[in-house]
Amino acid sequence: MDSEKLDMIAFGAHPDDVEIGAGGLIAKQTAKGYKVGIVDLTRGELSTRGTVEIREQEGYKAAGILGAVWRKTLGIPDGEVSVCRENIDLVVTLLRKYKPTVVLAPYWEDRHPDHVKAAHLIEEAVFKAGLVKYMPEIPPFRPQVILHYYLNRPGTVSFIVDISEYFATKWEALLAHDSQFGQRGLLGAKDPLSFVESRNRQYGAQIGVEYGEAFTTKVPVPLNDPIAAWRETK
């Protein structure tokens, strides 16, 4: 299973990033039978709470809850995510091996430097993965699109996904990261998950559903049947 083609790879700078920004979408896609992998660029070793070992086990548990086929860590030093040849090659190798149609990455504007650099790293790696003369020992492959999810700072939304049916699964995956979403709080909120829930409710309200996750992309979103798309929200 580890070598099979995937439909989507979700990249996060730290363990729990993809759950915060795109956990609902991942749960929804895997429930539909799509194969999704999760990649943490770092082990989150600079986090105030939780050891590397604890965070790793929490990440595996969360990935299982979301239905991902695997979760990997690239081992880039926490706090030192950068767009360099070594890191690009790590991502390119994964993309060419698993050939995902869609890639998820953090939004390119954020208060955390690692999130910003992760967005740029994934964008450059996706481009170079399609170049025949880049790492020619591995056949080239380029995903169709990068969907950027939001963590701390929102931006212009390209589309919102209805995750109402899968919000409970997303919530369970977030709670699996107990070291991060425990009693002391995170993300500047007394209740560390209130920010996530309120934002998902806000995005859901914008499309007339209970919960939603917003994404942005730098390329146009294909829509074959606009009427059907709006009917689905009723």
C-alpha positions in Angstrom: 0.0 0.0 0.0 2.9 2.3 0.7 3.9 2.5 -2.9 0.4 2.9 -4.5 -0.7 6.0 -6.4 -2.5 8.5 -4.2 -5.3 11.0 -5.2 -4.1 13.6 -2.7 -1.2 14.4 -0.5 -1.7 16.9 2.3 1.5 18.7 3.5 1.8 20.5 6.8 4.8 22.3 8.4 4.0 20.6 11.7 2.0 17.7 13.1 -1.7 18.9 13.4 -1.5 21.6 10.7 -3.4 19.6 8.1 -6.0 18.6 10.7 -6.6 22.3 11.6 -6.9 23.5 8.1 -8.2 20.6 6.0 -9.2 17.7 8.3 -12.8 17.9 7.2 -11.9 17.7 3.5 -9.5 14.8 4.1 -12.2 12.9 6.0 -14.7 13.6 3.2 -12.4 12.5 0.5 -11.3 9.3 2.1 -15.0 8.4 2.9 -15.6 8.7 -0.9 -12.9 6.2 -1.5 -10.0 8.5 -2.5 -6.5 7.7 -1.2 -4.9 10.4 0.8 -1.5 10.7 2.4 -0.3 13.2 5.0 3.2 14.6 5.2 4.6 16.6 8.1 7.6 18.6 7.0 9.0 18.8 10.6 8.5 16.8 13.8 7.3 19.8 15.7 10.2 19.6 18.1 10.1 23.3 19.0 6.5 23.0 20.3 6.1 24.2 23.9 4.2 21.0 24.8 4.7 17.4 23.8 7.8 15.4 22.9 8.7 14.4 19.4 7.7 10.8 20.2 4.3 11.9 21.7 3.5 14.1 18.7 4.4 11.3 16.3 2.0 8.9 17.9 -0.7 11.5 18.1 -0.2 12.2 14.4 -0.5 8.5 13.4 -3.7 8.3 15.5 -5.2 11.4 13.8 -4.3 10.1 10.4 -6.1 6.9 11.1 -9.2 8.7 12.2 -9.2 10.8 9.0 -8.8 7.6 6.9 -5.4 8.5 5.4 -3.4 5.6 4.0 -0.2 6.8 5.6 1.5 9.6 7.4 5.2 10.5 6.9 7.6 13.0 8.4 10.4 14.5 6.2 12.5 15.5 9.2 13.2 19.1 8.3 14.2 21.0 11.4 11.3 22.7 13.1 11.6 26.5 12.8 14.0 26.1 9.8 11.7 25.2 7.0 13.3 26.6 3.8 13.1 26.5 0.1 16.5 24.8 -0.6 17.6 22.1 -3.0 17.7 19.4 -0.3 14.1 20.1 0.8 12.8 20.5 -2.7 14.3 17.1 -3.6 12.5 15.4 -0.6 9.1 16.7 -1.8 9.8 16.1 -5.5 10.7 12.5 -4.7 7.4 11.9 -2.9 5.3 13.6 -5.6 6.9 11.5 -8.3 6.5 8.3 -6.3 2.8 8.7 -5.3 1.6 10.9 -8.3 -1.2 12.8 -6.5 -3.8 14.7 -8.5 -4.2 17.2 -5.8 -1.8 18.6 -3.2 -2.7 20.5 -0.1 -0.4 23.1 1.5 -0.7 26.0 4.0 -1.7 29.4 2.8 1.3 31.6 1.8 0.5 34.4 4.2 0.6 33.5 7.9 2.1 34.7 11.2 4.2 31.5 11.5 7.3 31.7 9.3 7.3 27.9 8.8 3.8 28.0 7.4 4.8 30.6 4.9 7.9 28.8 3.8 6.1 25.5 3.6 3.7 27.1 1.1 6.6 28.3 -1.1 8.5 25.0 -0.7 5.5 22.9 -1.9 4.8 25.3 -4.7 8.4 25.2 -6.1 8.6 21.4 -5.6 5.3 20.8 -7.5 6.7 22.9 -10.4 10.1 21.2 -10.5 8.5 17.7 -10.2 7.2 18.2 -13.7 10.6 19.1 -15.2 12.2 16.3 -17.3 15.8 17.4 -16.6 15.3 17.9 -12.8 16.4 14.8 -11.0 16.3 12.9 -14.3 16.8 9.5 -12.5 13.1 9.6 -11.5 10.4 10.1 -14.2 8.7 13.5 -14.0 5.2 14.0 -12.7 3.3 17.2 -11.7 0.1 17.3 -9.7 -2.9 19.1 -11.3 -3.3 21.7 -8.5 -2.2 23.0 -5.1 -5.1 23.8 -2.7 -4.0 26.1 0.1 -5.7 25.8 3.4 -5.9 28.4 6.2 -4.2 28.2 9.6 -3.8 31.6 11.4 -4.5 34.2 8.7 -7.4 34.0 6.2 -7.2 35.2 2.6 -9.2 35.4 -0.5 -11.3 32.2 -0.8 -11.5 30.3 -4.0 -14.1 27.8 -2.8 -15.6 26.4 0.4 -16.2 22.7 1.0 -19.2 21.5 3.0 -17.7 19.4 5.8 -20.8 19.3 8.0 -21.1 15.5 7.8 -17.4 15.1 8.6 -16.8 17.8 11.2 -17.2 15.2 14.0 -14.4 13.2 12.4 -12.2 16.3 12.1 -12.9 17.1 15.7 -11.9 13.6 16.8 -8.6 13.9 14.8 -7.9 17.2 16.4 -8.5 15.8 19.9 -6.0 13.0 19.0 -3.3 15.8 19.3 -3.9 15.9 23.1 -0.5 17.4 23.8 -1.3 20.4 21.7 -5.0 20.9 22.4 -5.0 20.2 26.1 -5.8 22.4 29.1 -3.4 25.3 28.5 -4.6 26.2 25.1 -3.1 27.0 21.7 -3.7 29.5 18.8 -4.3 32.3 21.3 -7.6 31.0 22.5 -8.6 30.0 26.1 -10.4 27.0 24.5 -7.8 25.9 22.0 -10.3 24.5 19.5 -12.9 27.3 19.7 -11.1 29.2 17.0 -11.2 26.3 14.7 -14.9 25.5 15.3 -16.0 29.1 14.9 -14.1 29.6 11.7 -15.6 26.4 10.2 -19.0 27.6 11.3 -18.4 30.9 9.6 -17.3 29.3 6.3 -20.2 27.0 6.5 -22.6 29.9 6.9 -21.3 31.5 3.8 -22.5 28.5 1.7 -25.7 27.7 3.8 -24.4 24.7 5.7 -23.3 24.0 9.3 -19.6 23.6 8.8 -17.2 24.5 5.9 -13.5 24.6 5.1 -12.2 27.3 2.8 -9.4 26.9 0.2 -7.6 29.1 -2.3 -5.7 28.3 -5.4 -3.7 30.3 -7.9 -5.4 28.7 -10.9 -9.0 28.8 -11.9 -11.3 26.1 -10.4 -13.0 24.0 -13.0 -16.7 23.8 -12.7 -18.6 21.6 -15.2 -22.1 22.2 -14.0 -22.7 25.5 -12.1 -26.4 24.8 -11.6 -25.7 21.4 -10.0 -23.0 22.9 -7.7 -25.5 25.4 -6.3 -28.3 22.8 -6.0 -26.0 20.6 -3.9 -26.0 23.3 -1.2 -29.7 23.1 -0.7 
